[in-house]
């Protein structure tokens, strides 16, 4: 039985110094031997500082990548999406805002390349909210919907893409 008090999963611990955990994590995340502990500190910090969560998960993902752990990297890139959505993209710093959407696009492309059409569509629909997404996002959505045999959704995505460039023959 757990005798230690702890915060519910949806809340951060009230009397925990998340900023200090972030500093510890940043100090360790690039260390070839101690990076896993740095990642744990950054995860704790992300829970209490939601607006910085996406950036922290990017750092954790890159550490996994450097360590030759692609599964861990992709998991943490997915956590960037979760953390950014929870914090609200508009509440992120300008740099983190653009990074968040770059990761969402990366996840959409990866899902599409792996044949996970539903996840790719979900991620592209999220990426579509980014003001820099453009017609290529709608082209990708149209192709994914076409693969799913959803003609009406493909047509709608094509129509939305034509708003960006009505002369585009593709």
C-alpha positions, 0 to 999 in steps of 0.5 A: 500500500502506498503510504506516501502522499502524491498528486493525482495523475492530472495534477502536479504536486503542490510542494515540489520544486518543478523548476529545480527538477528541470535544472537537474534534468538539463544538467544530466540529459546530455551526459552519456551515462546519466541521461536516463535520470535526466529524462526522468527529472525532465518528465517530472518538471514537465508535469508541473511546468506545462508550458515548457513540457513540449520542449522538455520532451523534445530533449528527452526524445533526442537523448533516446535517439543519441542512445540508439533507442528509436522507440523511446524517441518516438514515444517522447515525440508523441509526448510532445504532442500530448504535452503541447495539446494539454498546455494549449499551443497558444500558451507556448513560447514562439519557439516551442509553438513552432517546435510543437507543430513541427513534431506533430507534422513529423508524427503525421508523416511517420504514421503515414509512412507506417501505414497507420492511416487513422493516426496520420489523419488525426495528426494532420488534422491537428497540424492543420491548425498551424497557420503555416501548414498550407496546401501540402497538408491538405494534399496529404489529407486528401491522399490519406482519405483516398487510401481509406476510400473516403471519397467525400473527405478526400474531396473536401480536403482537396477543396480546402487545399485549392483555397491556398492555390486555385491553379494547382493542377494536382 
